[in-house]
């Protein structure tokens, strides 16, 4: 069975102490499900996501073999 690869970047990686992890896809249907399975929290606007290197919304479907990345919003100065 294939898994879902998850990566966290920048301050999210530091906060959750997760760089990269493989998840079993059972019970995971969306990006928000991936986030909740790792953090135990609901996904907020303070988190950006990508599925297979394309920006994604919390309701974006996730399937076996996908890579999901989470990163904080980028701000300019």
RAPETA-V768964 format. One record per backbone hydrogen bond with DSSP energy under -1.0 kcal/mol. NH is the residue of the N-H (numbers start at 1). CO is the residue of the C=O. Records with the same first field share a line. If there is no record, write none. Layout:
NH = CO, CO
//
This chain:
4 = 23
5 = 66
6 = 21
7 = 68
8 = 19
9 = 70
12 = 9
14 = 10
15 = 11
16 = 12
17 = 13
21 = 6
23 = 4
28 = 25
31 = 60
32 = 58
34 = 30
35 = 31
36 = 32
37 = 33
38 = 34
39 = 35
40 = 36
47 = 44
48 = 71
50 = 69
51 = 54
52 = 67
54 = 51
56 = 49
60 = 57
62 = 29
65 = 3
66 = 63
68 = 5
69 = 50
70 = 7
71 = 48
//
